[in-house]
């Protein structure tokens, strides 16, 4: 596995049930500020054998990012709602659900 991707995966694995993190937040926590897109690429290439709560990572606007070539964003929203994450329209209540890890 790519070392940077592995770091992203370890951080995403820490996001608790009912919480979300942004792509940029994961990049910042990994010491890679400005690399939110790289987090997205990493999550798009998670190896099948890695059990990861990828669905808990959302965009900076507090939304599930739509996918052009699939309907995974519908599944992602359903998975988040099943964990108790509340949406106001298409946005997540970030005050309530944003993950704030201890340093």
N, C-alpha and C positions, 0 to 999 in steps of 0.2 A: 504494500500500500504506500501511496505517496505520503511522506512525512507530514506535510501541511494538511492534507486531507484527513489523515489519521488524527491530528490534533483537533480539527473541526468535528470529527465524529465523536471524539471523547467528550468534547464540550456539549454537543447536542444530546449525547446520552445522559447528561446530568440534568436536563430540563425536566422538572417534575410534572407529574400528571396535573392537568388543569392549568398549566402555565404555558406561555409562549415566549419565544425570543425572536429578534429580528436577524436577518442575514448579517446586517452590519454589526449588530451586537456580538454575534458569534465571531466575526472577523476581528473586532476590537479585543475581545477576551483572549483570542489566539495570538495577539500581538501583531495582527495584520490589518491595521486600520485602512479603510478605503477598499477593502477586498471583498465586499459583500457579494459581488457577482461570483467570485471564486468559491464562496461558500455554496452558492446555488449550484455551480457546476459539480462540486464535490457531492452534494446531496443527490444530484441527478445520476451519479455514478457509484452509489453505495453498493458494494458487493452483496450478492444475494445471501451470503452466510452471515452478514452483519445485521443484527437486530437493533434497529435504531429508530427513535421516535421522530423521524424526519418531518412528520406532519405538524410538529410544534414550532417549526421555524416559518416565519411569515415576513412580509415586506415591511418597510419602514412606515408605511401609511396605516399599519395595523390590519392589513388585508391579506387574504390568501391570494397568492399570485396565480392568475390564470395560465394554463399551459396551452400552447398552440396545437400541439399534436396529440393531446389526450384529454381525458376528463378527470385526471387525478385531482384537480382543484376541488371538484365536487366531493370526491371521497375524502380529501383533506378536511374540508369544512365539516363533513359528517363525523369524522373521527374526533375532531376538536369538540364539537357539540356533545358527543357521547361522553367526553371527559368533563363536561360541565362548563366549557368555555362559552361565554355569552357573546353574541354578536348584536350590534345595533345596525341593522341593514346589512351592509357587507363589511363593516369594520368590527374588530374585536375591541372590547372594553379593556384598553391597555392599562388603565389605572388599577384594574382588578386582576388582570391575568398576566402582566409582564413579569417574566422571571427576573429576579434580582439576586444573583448569586452572592454569597459571602466571599470576600477576598481571602 
